[in-house]
Amino acid sequence: MIMEPNKVKRQEVKMLNRKLLEISGVINVESFDSEEFLLETEMGFLMIKGSNLHIKNLNLEQGLVAIEGTVNELAYVDGSSGGGKSKGLLGKLFK
């Protein structure tokens, strides 16, 4: 994938009836199970909580993820300020 040097970061989050979630700007899927997803996006880490969650479509080359299931919560969790914060963030999420 060729990145343009002055490309503006952009992210779209589309949800249909709390059953289908489509997200662009995804860099990586950090972790997932049927109740929680943690995605690294261009806008920060995005946590999705719900029930019976599963990946419908995944294309990291285009930065697209589609998740099906019942969505209860979306939250950006900032581990900003670099370095060791990320490990602390993941440690808090998986206690």
C-alpha positions in Angstrom: 0.0 0.0 0.0 1.4 3.4 -1.0 0.8 6.1 1.5 0.6 9.7 0.4 2.9 11.9 2.6 0.2 14.5 3.4 -2.8 12.2 3.4 -5.3 13.3 6.0 -6.3 10.6 8.5 -9.9 9.6 8.1 -12.2 7.1 9.8 -15.8 6.1 9.2 -17.8 4.1 11.6 -21.2 2.9 10.3 -23.6 0.8 12.4 -26.8 -0.7 11.2 -29.4 -1.6 13.9 -26.6 -2.4 16.4 -26.1 -5.7 14.4 -23.5 -4.7 11.8 -20.6 -2.4 12.3 -18.3 -1.3 9.5 -15.1 0.6 10.3 -12.5 2.1 8.0 -9.1 3.4 9.0 -8.2 0.2 10.8 -4.5 -0.6 11.1 -4.6 -3.8 13.1 -6.9 -6.1 15.1 -5.2 -6.3 18.5 -7.5 -8.8 20.1 -11.0 -10.2 19.8 -13.5 -12.7 21.2 -17.3 -13.0 21.1 -17.8 -10.2 23.6 -15.0 -7.7 22.9 -12.8 -6.4 20.0 -9.8 -4.1 20.3 -8.8 -2.4 17.1 -5.9 -0.1 16.4 -7.2 2.6 14.1 -5.8 5.8 12.6 -7.7 7.7 15.4 -6.5 5.6 18.3 -7.5 2.3 19.9 -11.2 1.5 19.5 -12.9 -1.0 21.9 -16.1 -2.6 20.8 -18.2 -4.6 23.4 -21.3 -6.7 22.8 -22.4 -10.3 22.5 -22.0 -12.9 19.7 -19.5 -10.6 18.0 -17.6 -12.0 15.0 -15.7 -10.7 12.0 -17.8 -10.6 8.9 -15.1 -9.0 6.7 -11.5 -8.1 7.3 -9.2 -6.3 4.8 -6.3 -4.6 6.5 -4.7 -3.6 3.2 -7.7 -1.2 2.7 -8.1 -0.7 6.5 -11.7 -2.1 6.6 -13.3 -4.3 9.2 -17.0 -5.4 9.4 -18.2 -7.0 12.7 -21.6 -8.7 13.2 -23.3 -9.4 16.5 -25.1 -7.3 19.1 -23.1 -4.1 19.7 -23.5 -2.6 23.3 -20.5 -0.2 23.5 -18.0 1.7 21.3 -15.2 3.5 23.0 -11.9 5.1 22.0 -9.2 4.2 24.6 -6.2 6.5 24.4 -2.8 5.1 25.3 -1.4 8.4 23.9 2.0 9.7 25.1 3.7 6.8 23.5 6.0 4.0 24.7 5.0 2.1 27.8 1.5 3.3 27.9 0.3 0.8 25.3 1.4 -2.2 27.5 -0.3 -0.6 30.5 -3.5 -0.1 28.5 -3.6 -3.7 27.3 -2.8 -4.9 30.8 -5.8 -3.0 32.2 -8.1 -4.4 29.5 -7.1 -8.0 30.1 -7.1 -8.2 33.9 
